Amino acid sequence: MADKDILGRAGEDRAARHLESRGYTVLERNWRTREGEIDLVALDDRALVVVEVKTRRSDGFGDPLEAVDERKRRRLWRLAMAWIAAHPDLAQGRRLRLDAIGLTGPDPATARLEHLEDLW
């Protein structure tokens, strides 16, 4: 596994723990279709939450959340719709929300974590 993949996986692990510590239930990790991948799918008390996780060792290339631009949000929305189509019973009666979690630091376990709720 490439170093960036190991970093990304560790960041997703930390993001999942963060969500669970705030009362979310993580339903799925790394859900894939031909169109792409959703890092995390979770439930909170009000919404089905699709989460993009970005992990960087430093902010030398900018804040990781800057990478979640308009194009990425639209793609994430399309992937969320595909996830809902594949799991209609889990999404029923819940609002859909897109979130992003950015981690910055050499070690994802201690990196600065920022959670942006509702990207729209």
C-alpha positions as CSV (number, residue, x, y, z in Angstrom):
1,M,0.0,0.0,0.0
2,A,1.4,3.4,-0.9
3,D,2.3,5.9,1.8
4,K,-0.5,8.3,0.7
5,D,-3.0,5.4,1.0
6,I,-1.8,4.5,4.5
7,L,-2.2,8.2,5.5
8,G,-5.6,8.4,3.9
9,R,-6.8,5.2,5.7
10,A,-5.5,6.5,9.1
11,G,-7.3,9.8,8.5
12,E,-10.5,7.9,7.7
13,D,-10.1,5.9,10.9
14,R,-9.7,9.0,12.9
15,A,-12.7,10.7,11.2
16,A,-14.9,7.7,11.9
17,R,-13.9,7.7,15.6
18,H,-14.6,11.5,15.7
19,L,-18.1,10.9,14.3
20,E,-18.8,8.0,16.7
21,S,-17.7,10.1,19.6
22,R,-20.3,12.7,18.6
23,G,-23.1,10.2,18.6
24,Y,-23.1,9.3,14.9
25,T,-23.4,5.7,13.7
26,V,-21.0,4.9,10.9
27,L,-22.8,2.7,8.4
28,E,-20.3,2.3,5.7
29,R,-16.7,3.0,4.8
30,N,-15.1,3.3,1.4
31,W,-18.3,2.5,-0.6
32,R,-17.4,2.3,-4.3
33,T,-19.2,2.5,-7.6
34,R,-18.0,3.0,-11.1
35,E,-18.4,6.8,-10.6
36,G,-16.2,7.0,-7.4
37,E,-16.0,6.4,-3.7
38,I,-17.7,7.7,-0.6
39,D,-15.3,7.7,2.4
40,L,-17.9,7.5,5.1
41,V,-21.7,7.2,5.4
42,A,-23.1,7.8,8.8
43,L,-26.4,8.5,10.6
44,D,-27.0,11.2,13.2
45,D,-30.3,11.8,14.9
46,R,-31.6,13.9,12.0
47,A,-29.8,13.0,8.8
48,L,-28.0,10.6,6.6
49,V,-24.5,12.0,6.4
50,V,-22.1,11.4,3.5
51,V,-18.6,12.4,4.5
52,E,-15.5,13.3,2.4
53,V,-12.3,12.9,4.4
54,K,-9.1,14.8,3.4
55,T,-5.9,14.1,5.2
56,R,-2.6,16.0,4.7
57,R,0.7,15.9,6.5
58,S,1.0,19.7,6.4
59,D,-0.8,22.7,5.0
60,G,2.0,23.3,2.5
61,F,-0.4,22.7,-0.3
62,G,-3.3,24.5,1.5
63,D,-6.0,23.4,3.9
64,P,-7.3,19.9,3.1
65,L,-10.8,21.2,3.0
66,E,-10.0,23.6,0.2
67,A,-9.9,20.4,-2.0
68,V,-13.6,19.9,-1.5
69,D,-14.6,22.4,-4.2
70,E,-17.9,22.8,-6.1
71,R,-17.0,20.0,-8.6
72,K,-16.2,17.6,-5.7
73,R,-19.4,18.5,-3.9
74,R,-21.5,17.8,-7.0
75,R,-19.8,14.5,-7.5
76,L,-20.3,13.6,-3.8
77,W,-24.0,14.4,-4.2
78,R,-24.3,12.1,-7.2
79,L,-22.5,9.3,-5.2
80,A,-24.9,9.9,-2.3
81,M,-27.9,9.5,-4.6
82,A,-26.4,6.2,-5.8
83,W,-25.8,5.1,-2.2
84,I,-29.4,5.9,-1.3
85,A,-30.7,4.0,-4.4
86,A,-28.7,1.0,-3.2
87,H,-29.9,1.3,0.5
88,P,-33.4,2.9,0.4
89,D,-34.5,1.5,3.7
90,L,-31.6,3.1,5.6
91,A,-32.2,6.6,4.1
92,Q,-36.0,6.6,4.4
93,G,-37.4,9.6,6.2
94,R,-34.0,11.2,6.7
95,R,-32.6,14.3,5.2
96,L,-29.3,14.0,3.2
97,R,-26.3,16.0,4.4
98,L,-22.9,16.3,2.9
99,D,-20.0,16.9,5.4
100,A,-16.2,17.1,5.1
101,I,-13.6,16.3,7.6
102,G,-10.1,17.7,7.1
103,L,-7.0,16.5,9.1
104,T,-3.7,18.3,9.0
105,G,-0.6,17.0,10.7
106,P,2.2,14.4,10.4
107,D,0.3,11.8,12.4
108,P,-3.5,11.5,11.7
109,A,-4.0,10.3,15.3
110,T,-2.9,13.7,16.7
111,A,-3.6,15.9,13.6
112,R,-5.8,19.0,13.7
113,L,-9.3,17.9,12.8
114,E,-11.9,20.2,11.3
115,H,-15.4,19.0,10.6
116,L,-17.6,21.0,8.3
117,E,-21.2,20.1,8.4
118,D,-23.6,20.7,5.5
119,L,-21.4,21.6,2.5
120,W,-24.4,23.1,0.7
